[in-house]
Amino acid sequence: MNAQPQFITNANGEKTAVILPIADYQELMEDLADLAAIAERKDEPNIPFEAALSEIGL
């Protein structure tokens, strides 16, 4: 993240929204997509690193 976020407040001074640079927003969205992919695969079996290398021919 590059810049400090700016906040929008209501009449009581409570933060209700945030303004971010578009690059920071896009980075957050990519991180969210990565976390969703990890969550979807959490129950898949693990294999040892050497076995994975063998499977792809390395």
C-alpha positions in Angstrom: 0.0 0.0 0.0 1.3 3.3 -1.0 -0.8 6.2 0.3 -2.7 6.9 3.5 -6.4 6.1 3.1 -8.9 8.9 3.3 -12.0 8.4 5.3 -15.6 9.6 4.8 -17.4 10.3 8.0 -21.0 10.8 8.9 -22.5 13.7 10.8 -21.4 12.0 14.1 -17.8 11.8 12.9 -18.0 8.0 12.5 -16.0 6.5 9.6 -18.4 5.1 7.0 -16.2 4.7 3.9 -12.7 4.8 2.7 -10.9 6.2 -0.3 -7.9 4.3 -1.6 -5.6 4.8 -4.6 -6.8 2.5 -7.4 -3.5 0.6 -7.3 -4.0 -0.2 -3.6 -7.6 -1.3 -4.3 -6.4 -3.6 -7.1 -3.8 -5.1 -4.8 -6.4 -5.8 -2.1 -8.7 -7.4 -4.7 -5.8 -9.7 -5.9 -5.0 -10.7 -2.3 -8.7 -11.4 -1.7 -8.8 -13.6 -4.8 -5.7 -15.5 -3.7 -7.1 -16.1 -0.2 -10.4 -17.4 -1.8 -8.4 -19.8 -3.9 -6.5 -21.0 -0.9 -9.7 -21.5 1.1 -11.3 -23.5 -1.8 -8.3 -25.9 -1.8 -7.8 -26.3 1.9 -9.2 -29.8 2.0 -7.1 -31.1 -0.9 -4.5 -33.7 0.0 -0.9 -32.5 0.3 2.0 -34.2 -1.5 5.7 -33.9 -0.7 7.7 -31.4 -2.7 9.9 -34.0 -4.3 6.8 -35.9 -5.5 5.4 -32.7 -7.0 8.7 -32.2 -8.9 8.6 -35.8 -10.1 5.0 -35.4 -11.4 6.0 -32.4 -13.5 9.2 -34.1 -14.8 11.8 -32.2 -12.9 
